[in-house]
Amino acid sequence: MLNPALESGATRRRGSRDTREEILQTAEALWQRRGYNGFSYHHIAVQLGIRNAAIHYHFPSKESLGVALIQRYRERFRIWFRDANKVEDAREKLRGYFQLYVDYLEAECKVCPSGILGAEFQAIPEEMRERRGC
């Protein structure tokens, strides 16, 4: 589900394809199934029916794509956290937190982005390591 707050007006044109968002969605799904080092721009390009150059236009490097994925996840988590703070019952808050992981597992056996970052911490680029905890 796309959060409207995450859409970029600069990349969204009325009636046109939002290639940047499609790249992010595809990269995120690949990342959650295969890990950061388990996919390439070629995998994304094939799934979307675009050229690698189109991906490089939006994300000059795979590291820049990885940073964008982390920022995207952090923004979604920030929104979830804000909404969770509206719940007063501590047990319900805890259930909601664990439900995040269940939701990822039920979505085609994807791994939560936090889990992927933890498992691949030593294998991801330095800028991604710095961004994951900010």
N, C-alpha and C positions, 0 to 999 in steps of 0.2 A: 504494500500500500504506500503510495507516494504522499508525503507530507507536502502540502502546498508551500510551506515556509522554506522548503529545501529546493524548490525550483528556482532557477536563475532566469530572470527576465531577459538577460542578455542573450541567452541561448534558446529561449522559447519564442518562436515566431507563430503568429496566428495561422493555423492550418498546416503548419509544416512539422516535420519530424524533429523531435528534441534529441538529437544524436548524443549530446553530452549526457543527458539523463539515461538514455538507453545503454550507453557505455558503462556508466556507474552501476546500473542495475545488473547488467550481465557480469561485470567484473566482481561485484559483491557476491553473486551466486557462485561463481567459479572459485572465488577466494574461500567461501564458506565450505565448499565441497572438497577442494583440492589443496588449499593453502596458498600462500602468496607465491611461492616458488613453483607451484604446480600448474600455473597457467601463464599464457603469454598474450601479447597483443593479437597474435594470429588467431588464438582461440576465440577472442572477443569478435574480431573481424569476421570470422567464418559464421559465428552464430547470428550476427547482425546483418550479414550480407554487405559489409562495407570494406573499404581498404584500410590497411594499417595506418596510412597517412591521415585518415580521418580521425583516428584515435590520437595520433601524435599532435594533431591540430589542437585538440582539447587538453591533452595531457602529454607534454613533451617527453616525459620519461615515465617509466613504470613506477618509480618512486613518487612522482607527483600524483599519479593515479592512486597509489597506496595512501598517501597523505589525505587526499580527497575522500577516500573511503572511510578513513578514521574520523575525519571531521564530520562526515555525514552520520556515522554511527553515534558519535558523541552528541550531536545535536538531537538526534532521536531520543537518546538516553536522557538528555537534559529535560526534554519535554515530558518524558515518562516520569522522571523524578519529580518535576513540578506538579504533575497530576497526582502522583502517589502521595505527596505531602498533604493533599486535600483529604485523604483518608485518615481518620483518627485512630481506628483500631490497629494496634501494632501487628496482630496476627494477619489481618487482611493485607497490610503493607508487605509483610514477609511473603505471604502467598503470591502477591502480585509480582514480587521480585523473582521468585522461582518460576513463575509462569512465563516470564520472559524466555528462560532457557527451554522450557517445554515447548513454547511456540516455535522456537527455532528448530528444535528436533522434529516436530511434527510437520514442518515446512520442508518436505523432501529430504529429511535427515541432514539438514544444514547445521553447522556448528556456530554457536554464538560468536560474533566478532571478538569479544573479549577473550574467549577461549582460544581462538585462532591466534590472537596476538600473544597470549601467554605461551602457547606451545611453540610458536615460531620466533619468539623474541630475539634469540641470538642470530637468526637467519634473515631478519628483515633489515632494510637499510636504516642507517643511523637517524635520519630525519623522522622516519616512522616511529622509531623507538622513543624519540623525544616527544612526539605528538601524542602518543598513546596515553600518557599520564597527565597531560596538562589540563 
